[in-house]
Amino acid sequence: MNFKAVVFDMDGVIFDSERAVQDCWKIVAGRHKIPDIETTCMACLGVNAPGTRRIMLNRYGEDFPYDTYRAEVSSIFHSRYGNGRLPMKPGVTELLSALKEHGVLIALASSTRREAVVEELTDAGIISYFHKIICGDMVQKSKPAPDIFLKACEELQVSPEDAYAIEDSYNGIRSARAAGLRPIMVPDLSVPTEEMEQLAEVILPSLLNVKKYLLPE
């Protein structure tokens, strides 16, 4: 193998959560007549909580009651997907198990706050696979800045060029490439663009394909 570590994004890569969050925002947008919420949610993919708040305020005005609406979204999300009900993407456990068997270091680099990340990974029964977990509230700058991937590699004690990053969002791929990792895009809500084709080492349809790519039999 020509790599030592794999750093995963969480939302949209491990869990089918980006679509779930967007659906919850649609409900809140319907209640409060918030326009064009799908486009706004797409702009927030891969961005941490402060960055998401700023995007929302920039689009809807400084008086937009983001915190109130975000609390509504969170309540709907937990009522639907809490306690281990958040669906995982196909191939998650297969890929994690294969990487572990080959002695590959595994980290998570998620823009979501640590408390939520730990809860969701624990509920899904996969937290033990990760040697390091780096979250959006642990770095100063959100994706697409390279900070979170650089910190993941630092915590794993590997050089970025010896690590793959698995991402689904534009901001995630930009962040991984800026940090010097080898990005693999597994698209979720974001359709691959020419920019993504240039930045990613490869674009693959699922984590099962990633397993074949990284660990060919």
C-alpha positions in Angstrom: 0.0 0.0 0.0 1.2 3.5 -0.8 -0.7 5.2 2.0 -0.8 5.0 5.8 -4.1 6.7 6.8 -7.6 7.5 5.7 -9.5 10.5 6.9 -13.3 10.4 6.6 -15.8 13.1 6.5 -19.0 12.1 8.3 -22.1 13.7 7.0 -22.9 12.5 3.5 -20.0 10.0 3.6 -20.6 7.8 6.6 -24.2 8.8 7.3 -27.0 9.7 4.8 -27.4 12.8 7.0 -27.1 15.7 4.6 -30.3 14.8 2.9 -31.9 14.3 6.3 -30.9 17.7 7.5 -32.0 19.3 4.3 -35.4 17.6 4.6 -35.7 19.0 8.2 -34.8 22.5 6.9 -37.5 22.2 4.3 -40.1 21.6 7.0 -39.0 24.6 8.9 -38.8 26.7 5.8 -42.4 25.8 4.9 -43.5 26.8 8.4 -41.8 30.2 8.2 -41.8 30.9 4.5 -38.0 30.9 4.1 -37.3 31.1 0.4 -34.8 28.9 -1.6 -33.7 26.8 1.4 -32.4 24.0 -0.8 -29.8 26.2 -2.5 -28.8 27.7 0.9 -28.4 24.2 2.4 -26.2 23.2 -0.5 -24.0 26.2 0.1 -23.6 25.1 3.7 -22.4 21.5 2.9 -19.1 20.8 4.7 -19.2 24.0 6.7 -19.1 24.2 10.5 -21.7 25.7 12.7 -20.4 29.3 12.8 -19.8 29.2 9.0 -23.3 27.9 8.4 -24.8 30.7 10.6 -22.8 33.3 8.6 -24.0 31.9 5.3 -27.6 32.0 6.5 -27.3 35.6 7.7 -25.6 36.7 4.5 -28.5 35.3 2.5 -31.5 36.2 4.6 -30.3 39.3 6.5 -28.7 40.0 9.9 -32.2 39.9 11.6 -32.8 36.4 10.4 -33.6 34.3 13.5 -31.2 31.6 12.6 -30.7 30.2 16.1 -34.4 29.8 16.6 -34.9 28.0 13.3 -31.8 25.9 13.8 -33.3 24.7 17.1 -36.5 23.7 15.3 -34.4 21.8 12.7 -32.5 20.0 15.5 -35.7 19.0 17.3 -37.2 17.5 14.1 -33.9 15.8 13.2 -33.5 14.1 16.6 -37.2 13.0 16.7 -36.6 11.3 13.3 -33.1 10.1 13.5 -31.9 10.0 17.1 -31.0 6.8 19.0 -29.2 5.1 16.2 -31.9 5.6 13.5 -29.6 7.7 11.2 -29.0 5.6 8.1 -25.4 4.7 7.2 -24.1 4.8 3.6 -23.6 1.4 1.9 -20.1 0.0 2.5 -19.2 1.9 5.7 -18.5 -1.1 7.9 -17.0 -3.1 5.1 -14.5 -0.3 4.3 -13.7 0.4 8.0 -13.2 -3.3 8.8 -10.9 -3.8 5.8 -8.8 -0.7 6.6 -8.4 -1.9 10.2 -7.4 -5.4 9.1 -4.6 -3.8 7.0 -3.3 -1.7 9.8 -4.4 1.6 8.2 -4.8 4.5 10.6 -8.4 5.9 10.5 -9.5 9.4 11.5 -12.7 11.5 11.2 -12.6 15.1 10.1 -16.2 16.4 10.4 -17.4 20.0 10.4 -20.1 18.9 12.9 -19.6 19.7 16.6 -17.8 17.0 18.6 -20.7 16.1 20.9 -23.0 15.3 18.0 -20.3 13.4 16.1 -19.5 11.1 19.1 -23.1 10.5 19.8 -23.9 9.5 16.2 -20.8 7.3 15.8 -21.5 5.6 19.1 -25.2 5.0 18.3 -24.1 3.4 15.0 -21.6 1.1 16.8 -18.6 2.3 14.7 -16.7 4.7 16.9 -14.1 2.2 17.9 -12.7 2.1 14.3 -11.5 5.7 14.6 -8.1 6.4 16.0 -8.7 10.2 16.0 -11.8 12.3 15.8 -11.5 16.0 14.7 -14.6 18.1 14.7 -15.7 21.6 13.5 -15.5 23.0 17.0 -11.9 21.9 17.4 -10.4 24.1 14.7 -10.5 27.8 14.0 -11.2 27.8 10.3 -13.9 25.7 8.7 -13.6 23.7 5.4 -12.7 24.7 2.7 -9.7 25.9 4.8 -7.2 23.0 5.3 -7.1 23.2 9.1 -9.2 20.2 10.0 -7.4 17.8 7.7 -4.0 19.1 8.8 -5.0 18.6 12.4 -6.2 15.0 11.7 -2.8 14.2 10.1 -1.0 15.8 13.0 -3.0 13.8 15.5 -2.4 10.6 13.5 1.3 11.5 13.2 1.3 11.0 9.4 2.3 13.2 6.5 -0.7 14.5 4.5 0.7 13.0 1.3 0.5 9.6 3.0 -3.2 10.0 3.7 -6.4 9.7 1.7 -9.4 11.9 2.4 -12.9 10.7 1.6 -15.3 13.5 1.0 -18.6 14.2 -0.6 -18.8 18.0 -0.7 -17.0 20.7 -2.7 -15.8 22.4 0.4 -14.5 19.1 1.8 -12.6 18.2 -1.4 -11.1 21.7 -1.5 -10.1 21.4 2.1 -8.4 18.0 1.7 -6.5 19.1 -1.4 -5.4 22.3 0.2 -4.0 20.3 3.1 -2.1 18.0 0.8 -4.1 14.8 1.2 -5.2 12.7 -1.6 -8.9 13.4 -2.0 -11.5 10.7 -3.0 -14.9 12.2 -3.8 -17.9 10.0 -3.2 -20.8 12.2 -4.3 -23.9 12.6 -2.2 -25.9 15.8 -2.8 -23.1 17.6 -4.6 -22.8 16.6 -8.3 -19.1 16.4 -9.4 -17.9 19.4 -11.4 -14.9 20.0 -13.6 -13.2 21.6 -10.5 -13.9 18.4 -8.5 -12.5 16.3 -11.3 -9.3 18.3 -11.1 -9.0 18.4 -7.3 -9.9 14.8 -6.5 -7.6 11.9 -7.2 -10.6 9.9 -8.2 -14.4 10.1 -8.0 -16.2 6.9 -7.0 -19.9 6.1 -6.7 -19.8 4.4 -3.3 -17.6 3.3 -0.3 -17.6 -0.2 -1.7 -15.9 1.1 -4.7 -13.4 3.0 -2.5 -12.6 -0.3 -0.8 -11.8 -1.9 -4.1 -9.7 1.2 -5.1 -7.7 1.3 -1.9 -7.4 -2.4 -1.2 -7.6 -4.3 -4.5 -7.7 -8.0 -4.0 
